[in-house]
């Protein structure tokens, strides 16, 4: 048999296998891997989606937490699972867009080893400052930082975290000189800024809203493209003259690479329907300061493309590489 007939037979066999997977999906419980410990916003969101998705597909969805290494452990696990739609990952921009830029030896390639399904929600980021800082808006903060070069500090959740990259991108966009102070997480950063050990932080509103309402923190602006429902009086960066600086974190679902397109579409259709439900949004998104993402696989693919381009600039600005 010549090469061409062999190639055609191989393609036919692959198409038959793919069709078979799609027609029988799902035929066993689905595993949804969460890259963070139980109890956090992503874990709560994953469990809520899993519960609804299991009911829609007629198979239980088992949530499995695999935290650590900036989501690398969970992503690597899913990337090596069978590409049949029965192992899924709920992930964030660190998994797909940031880690490949930071780590020299990443055990997975997000663009080939993970198949995007749909975006679920966005988590806006805000510039929050200590309550006694002499600035009530973004331009006043920029002026204060320029008048005190190197003396104004911002905290982050570690080198290479969203908060760190947002701070470095802010420095480039505005020309200010801020001092970066890395911490291990929000449990350390928020008390540090409230007590005056640091001056500012770029973080999600769910971390700071209670303290903003108590007058212990001030929110000067959001990097998201629009104002948030819970903080309608806080303007966007763009409204205040700082453009091309968006660090709007997303949560989305992935399957292993080479998962058949019909399986991905089936999952996308069901997840879009779940997230579009007003009751789900009010109960599972709004309390955690999450904003629902637009539906559809094409939207998520556009987000990922733009994300990689954006974080390439931010990582370059931060000049950081991790082993």
C-alpha positions in Angstrom: 0.0 0.0 0.0 1.4 3.4 -0.9 1.7 6.3 1.4 -1.4 8.2 0.3 -3.9 5.3 0.9 -2.2 4.7 4.3 -2.6 8.3 5.2 -6.3 8.3 4.1 -6.9 5.2 6.2 -5.3 6.8 9.2 -7.4 10.0 8.8 -10.6 7.9 8.4 -9.7 5.9 11.6 -9.1 9.1 13.5 -12.4 10.6 12.3 -14.2 7.4 13.3 -12.7 7.4 16.8 -13.5 11.1 17.2 -17.1 10.6 16.1 -17.4 7.6 18.5 -16.2 9.7 21.4 -18.6 12.5 20.6 -21.6 10.2 20.2 -21.1 8.4 23.5 -20.1 11.5 25.6 -20.6 11.5 28.5 -20.5 7.8 29.4 -18.9 8.1 32.9 -18.5 10.6 35.7 -16.7 13.9 34.8 -13.8 15.1 36.8 -13.5 18.9 37.3 -10.0 19.9 38.5 -9.7 23.1 40.5 -6.1 24.5 40.9 -6.8 26.1 44.3 -7.6 24.8 47.8 -11.3 24.3 48.8 -13.3 27.2 49.9 -12.0 30.0 47.7 -13.8 31.9 44.9 -12.6 29.5 42.1 -13.4 26.4 44.2 -16.9 27.7 44.9 -17.5 28.6 41.3 -16.2 25.2 40.1 -18.5 23.3 42.5 -21.5 25.4 41.5 -20.8 24.8 37.8 -20.1 21.1 38.4 -23.4 20.6 40.2 -25.4 22.1 37.4 -23.4 20.5 34.6 -23.8 17.1 36.1 -27.6 17.5 36.2 -27.6 18.7 32.6 -25.4 15.9 31.3 -26.8 13.1 33.4 -23.4 12.2 34.9 -22.0 13.3 38.2 -19.2 15.9 38.1 -16.6 15.3 40.8 -14.6 18.3 41.9 -11.0 17.5 42.7 -8.6 20.2 44.2 -5.0 20.1 43.0 -3.5 23.4 44.3 0.0 24.6 44.1 2.7 26.0 41.8 0.6 28.9 40.5 -1.9 26.4 39.0 0.8 24.4 37.2 0.1 21.1 39.0 -3.6 21.1 38.0 -3.0 22.2 34.5 -0.3 19.6 33.9 -2.6 16.9 35.3 -5.5 17.8 32.9 -3.2 18.3 29.9 -2.1 14.7 30.2 -5.6 13.2 30.7 -7.5 11.3 28.0 -8.9 13.8 25.5 -12.5 12.6 25.8 -14.2 15.4 27.7 -14.3 13.5 31.1 -11.5 15.5 32.7 -11.9 19.3 32.8 -10.0 22.2 34.3 -11.3 25.5 35.6 -8.4 28.0 35.2 -7.4 31.6 35.2 -5.1 33.8 33.1 -2.1 32.6 35.1 -2.6 29.1 33.7 -2.8 30.0 30.1 -1.3 33.4 29.6 1.2 34.2 32.4 2.9 30.9 33.4 4.4 30.3 29.9 6.0 33.7 30.1 7.4 33.3 33.6 8.6 29.7 33.8 11.5 28.3 31.8 10.5 24.7 32.2 6.7 24.5 32.1 5.5 20.9 31.9 2.6 21.7 29.6 2.1 23.9 26.5 -1.3 25.7 27.1 -1.8 26.3 23.4 -1.5 22.7 22.4 -2.1 20.7 25.5 -5.3 22.5 26.7 -8.4 23.0 24.7 -10.4 26.1 25.6 -14.2 25.6 26.2 -15.7 28.8 27.4 -15.0 31.8 29.7 -17.3 31.8 32.7 -16.6 35.0 34.6 -14.3 38.0 34.9 -12.8 39.3 38.1 -12.1 43.1 37.9 -8.9 44.4 39.6 -8.8 47.7 41.5 -6.1 50.0 42.7 -6.7 50.3 46.4 -4.7 52.5 48.8 -4.4 53.0 52.5 -7.2 55.2 53.9 -4.9 58.1 54.9 -3.0 58.3 51.6 -3.4 61.9 50.3 -5.1 60.9 47.1 -8.7 60.5 46.3 -8.5 59.6 42.6 -6.0 58.1 40.1 -4.4 61.4 38.9 -3.8 62.5 42.5 -2.2 59.2 43.3 0.1 59.5 40.2 1.0 63.1 41.2 1.8 61.9 44.8 3.9 59.0 43.6 5.9 61.3 41.2 6.4 63.8 44.1 7.8 60.9 46.2 9.7 58.7 43.7 10.5 55.3 45.1 8.9 56.0 48.4 5.4 54.8 47.5 5.1 51.0 47.8 2.6 48.5 46.4 2.1 45.0 47.6 1.4 41.8 45.6 0.6 38.2 46.2 4.1 37.1 45.1 6.6 37.7 42.2 4.8 37.1 38.9 1.3 37.3 40.4 -1.4 39.4 38.7 -1.0 42.1 41.3 2.8 42.3 40.6 2.4 42.5 36.9 -0.4 45.1 37.2 1.8 47.2 39.3 4.7 47.1 36.9 2.4 47.8 33.9 1.0 50.8 35.8 4.6 52.1 36.3 5.3 51.9 32.6 1.9 53.4 31.7 2.2 56.4 34.0 5.9 57.0 34.5 5.8 56.6 38.3 8.4 54.9 40.4 6.8 52.5 42.9 8.5 50.0 45.2 7.2 46.4 44.9 6.7 44.5 48.2 5.8 40.8 47.6 3.7 38.8 50.1 2.4 35.3 50.1 -1.2 36.1 49.6 -4.2 38.3 50.4 -4.2 37.2 54.0 -0.9 39.1 54.4 -1.4 42.0 51.9 -4.7 43.4 53.2 -3.6 43.7 56.8 -0.3 45.2 55.6 -2.0 48.0 53.7 -4.6 48.7 56.4 -1.8 49.0 59.0 0.2 51.3 56.7 3.1 49.0 56.0 2.5 49.5 52.3 0.6 52.2 50.4 -1.3 50.4 47.6 -2.3 47.1 46.1 -3.8 46.0 42.8 -6.4 43.4 43.8 -9.9 42.0 43.1 -12.7 43.9 44.8 -13.9 40.8 46.8 -10.7 41.2 48.9 -11.3 44.9 49.7 -15.0 45.8 49.5 -15.6 45.2 53.3 -12.7 47.4 54.2 -13.7 50.0 51.7 -17.1 50.2 53.2 -15.6 50.5 56.7 -13.3 53.3 55.5 -10.1 51.4 56.0 -9.2 51.3 52.3 -9.8 53.6 49.4 -10.5 52.3 45.8 -9.1 54.8 43.3 -10.0 53.0 40.0 -10.5 49.7 38.2 -8.5 48.3 35.4 -11.7 46.7 34.0 -13.3 48.1 30.9 -16.4 49.2 32.9 -17.5 50.2 36.4 -18.6 47.4 38.7 -22.1 47.0 40.1 -20.9 46.7 43.7 -18.6 49.9 43.4 -20.5 52.1 40.9 -18.8 55.3 42.2 -15.3 54.0 41.4 -14.3 55.0 37.9 -12.2 53.0 35.4 -8.6 53.8 34.7 -9.6 54.8 31.2 -12.2 57.3 32.5 -9.3 58.9 34.5 -6.9 59.2 31.6 -4.9 56.0 32.0 -5.4 53.9 28.8 -4.3 50.5 27.5 -3.9 49.1 31.0 -6.4 46.2 31.5 -5.8 43.4 34.0 -9.3 42.0 34.1 -8.8 38.4 35.4 -10.9 35.7 33.8 -12.1 32.3 34.9 -12.7 29.7 32.2 -12.9 26.0 31.5 -10.5 23.8 29.5 -10.3 20.2 28.4 -7.2 18.3 27.4 -5.8 19.1 24.0 -7.2 17.1 21.1 -10.6 16.7 22.7 -13.1 16.4 19.8 -14.7 19.6 18.8 -18.3 18.2 19.1 -17.5 17.3 22.8 -16.1 20.8 23.4 -19.2 22.4 21.9 -21.5 20.2 23.9 -19.8 21.3 27.1 -19.7 24.9 26.0 -23.5 25.0 25.2 -24.3 23.5 28.7 -21.9 25.8 30.6 -23.1 28.9 28.7 -26.7 28.0 29.6 -25.8 27.6 33.3 -23.9 30.9 33.5 -26.6 32.8 31.6 -29.2 31.8 34.3 -30.1 34.9 36.3 -30.4 32.9 39.5 -27.0 31.4 39.1 -25.5 34.8 38.5 -27.1 36.4 41.5 -26.2 33.4 43.8 -22.9 32.3 42.5 -21.2 35.3 40.8 -22.3 38.6 42.4 -21.6 37.6 46.0 -18.0 37.0 45.0 -17.6 40.2 42.9 -17.5 38.1 39.7 -19.0 39.4 36.5 -20.4 37.0 33.9 -18.4 36.6 30.8 -20.0 36.8 27.3 -21.0 33.3 26.0 -19.6 31.3 23.2 -16.3 29.6 22.4 -15.2 32.3 19.8 -15.3 34.9 22.6 -13.0 32.9 24.9 -10.6 32.3 22.0 -10.4 36.0 21.4 -9.8 36.7 25.1 -6.9 34.2 25.2 -5.2 35.7 22.1 -5.5 39.2 23.6 -4.3 38.0 27.0 -1.1 36.5 25.7 -0.3 39.7 23.8 -1.1 41.9 26.9 0.8 39.8 29.4 3.8 39.5 27.2 4.1 43.3 27.5 3.5 43.2 31.3 6.1 40.4 32.0 8.6 42.3 29.9 7.9 45.4 31.9 8.4 43.5 35.2 11.6 41.9 33.8 10.9 38.7 35.8 11.6 35.0 35.0 11.0 32.0 37.3 12.6 28.5 37.3 
